Amino acid sequence: MKWHELDKTRLVLEFERIKKFYPSFQICKDEDNIAWEGAVSLIPEGINEPPLRIRIILGEGFPVVAPKIKPISPEIPEEVWGHQWHRWEDGYLCYVKPHLWKVVYHITDIIEKAEMWYFNYLAYKHKLVDKMPDSGFAIL
């Protein structure tokens, strides 16, 4: 049985929060999982880049296990992974250390983290900062 079949209240809560705070995000499927797809567009001033389209995949273990954030477009180069980029080798974004994930976190929190990741990624890519910060926004 899937998490959303066992905890329909949580699914409704996530749906309502996303519609309130991020209405452009749409619920969808990723293989056999529920996912949310939309764009984050917090971009450092003076940088001309498109918004980052992402898919947040809620696996079988959600909400106990953190969802994965898959960048859809623009394409992030394959070689951009590791701690310096806060990106896993399989291409998913690293937005929280797995042992720090809490069951009380919501998809809206993850979207905020994705916005922060993209801002920091662009700041680092365009050499506005020496490294992506481990937490928070890069100070420009």
C-alpha positions as CSV (number, residue, x, y, z in Angstrom):
1,M,0.0,0.0,0.0
2,K,1.3,3.5,-0.9
3,W,1.8,6.2,1.7
4,H,-1.0,8.3,0.2
5,E,-3.4,5.5,0.5
6,L,-2.5,5.1,4.2
7,D,-2.4,8.8,5.0
8,K,-4.9,10.6,2.8
9,T,-5.0,13.5,5.3
10,R,-1.3,14.2,4.6
11,L,-1.9,14.1,0.8
12,V,-4.8,16.6,1.2
13,L,-2.7,18.8,3.5
14,E,0.2,18.9,1.0
15,F,-2.1,19.5,-1.9
16,E,-3.8,22.5,-0.1
17,R,-0.4,24.0,1.0
18,I,1.0,23.8,-2.5
19,K,-2.1,25.3,-4.1
20,K,-1.9,28.2,-1.6
21,F,1.8,29.0,-1.7
22,Y,2.9,27.6,-5.1
23,P,-0.2,27.5,-7.3
24,S,1.8,27.0,-10.5
25,F,3.0,23.6,-9.3
26,Q,1.0,20.7,-10.6
27,I,0.6,17.2,-9.2
28,C,1.8,14.4,-11.6
29,K,3.2,10.9,-11.6
30,D,6.8,9.9,-11.8
31,E,6.8,6.1,-12.5
32,D,4.7,4.8,-9.7
33,N,5.1,7.8,-7.4
34,I,3.1,10.9,-6.8
35,A,5.2,14.0,-7.7
36,W,4.8,17.8,-8.0
37,E,6.2,19.7,-11.0
38,G,6.8,23.4,-11.4
39,A,9.4,26.1,-11.8
40,V,11.5,28.0,-9.3
41,S,12.7,31.4,-10.5
42,L,14.7,33.1,-7.8
43,I,17.7,34.3,-9.8
44,P,20.5,36.6,-8.7
45,E,20.2,40.1,-10.0
46,G,22.0,40.7,-13.3
47,I,22.0,37.0,-14.3
48,N,20.0,36.1,-17.4
49,E,18.9,32.5,-16.9
50,P,15.6,30.7,-17.3
51,P,13.6,29.4,-14.3
52,L,14.5,25.9,-13.2
53,R,11.7,23.4,-13.8
54,I,11.8,20.6,-11.2
55,R,9.9,17.5,-10.2
56,I,9.6,16.6,-6.5
57,I,9.2,12.9,-6.3
58,L,7.4,11.5,-3.2
59,G,8.7,7.9,-2.9
60,E,7.1,5.0,-1.1
61,G,8.8,6.1,2.2
62,F,7.4,9.6,2.3
63,P,6.9,11.4,4.7
64,V,9.5,9.4,6.7
65,V,12.0,9.5,3.8
66,A,12.8,12.8,2.1
67,P,11.5,13.3,-1.4
68,K,13.9,13.6,-4.3
69,I,14.2,16.8,-6.4
70,K,14.8,16.1,-10.1
71,P,15.9,19.1,-12.3
72,I,13.9,18.9,-15.6
73,S,15.1,22.0,-17.5
74,P,17.3,23.8,-18.2
75,E,19.6,20.8,-18.2
76,I,22.2,20.8,-15.5
77,P,25.5,19.4,-16.9
78,E,26.2,15.8,-15.8
79,E,29.6,16.7,-14.4
80,V,28.0,19.2,-12.0
81,W,27.6,16.9,-9.0
82,G,29.2,16.4,-5.6
83,H,29.3,18.4,-2.4
84,Q,30.6,21.6,-4.1
85,W,27.4,21.7,-6.2
86,H,25.0,20.1,-3.6
87,R,23.9,17.5,-6.1
88,W,23.9,13.8,-6.0
89,E,25.7,11.7,-8.6
90,D,22.4,10.5,-9.9
91,G,21.4,14.1,-10.7
92,Y,19.0,14.8,-7.9
93,L,19.5,18.0,-5.8
94,C,20.9,17.7,-2.3
95,Y,18.7,20.0,-0.2
96,V,18.9,18.3,3.2
97,K,21.3,15.8,4.7
98,P,19.2,12.6,4.8
99,H,19.6,12.1,8.6
100,L,18.3,15.7,9.1
101,W,15.0,15.1,7.3
102,K,12.0,15.4,9.6
103,V,8.5,13.9,9.0
104,V,7.0,17.3,9.8
105,Y,8.6,19.0,6.7
106,H,6.2,19.8,3.8
107,I,6.5,19.9,0.1
108,T,6.4,23.7,0.3
109,D,9.5,23.6,2.5
110,I,11.2,21.5,-0.3
111,I,10.2,24.0,-3.0
112,E,11.8,26.8,-0.9
113,K,14.9,24.7,-0.6
114,A,14.9,24.2,-4.4
115,E,14.6,28.0,-4.9
116,M,17.6,28.5,-2.6
117,W,19.6,25.8,-4.4
118,Y,19.0,27.3,-7.8
119,F,19.9,30.8,-6.6
120,N,23.1,29.5,-5.1
121,Y,23.9,27.3,-8.1
122,L,23.6,30.3,-10.4
123,A,25.6,32.5,-8.1
124,Y,28.4,29.9,-8.1
125,K,28.2,29.0,-11.8
126,H,28.5,32.7,-12.7
127,K,31.3,33.2,-10.2
128,L,29.5,35.6,-8.0
129,V,30.5,33.5,-5.0
130,D,33.5,31.3,-4.3
131,K,31.3,28.3,-3.3
132,M,27.8,27.3,-2.7
133,P,26.9,27.7,0.9
134,D,26.0,24.7,3.0
135,S,22.8,26.4,4.2
136,G,20.9,29.6,3.4
137,F,21.4,31.9,0.5
138,A,24.7,32.9,-0.9
139,I,25.7,36.4,0.2
140,L,26.4,38.4,-3.0
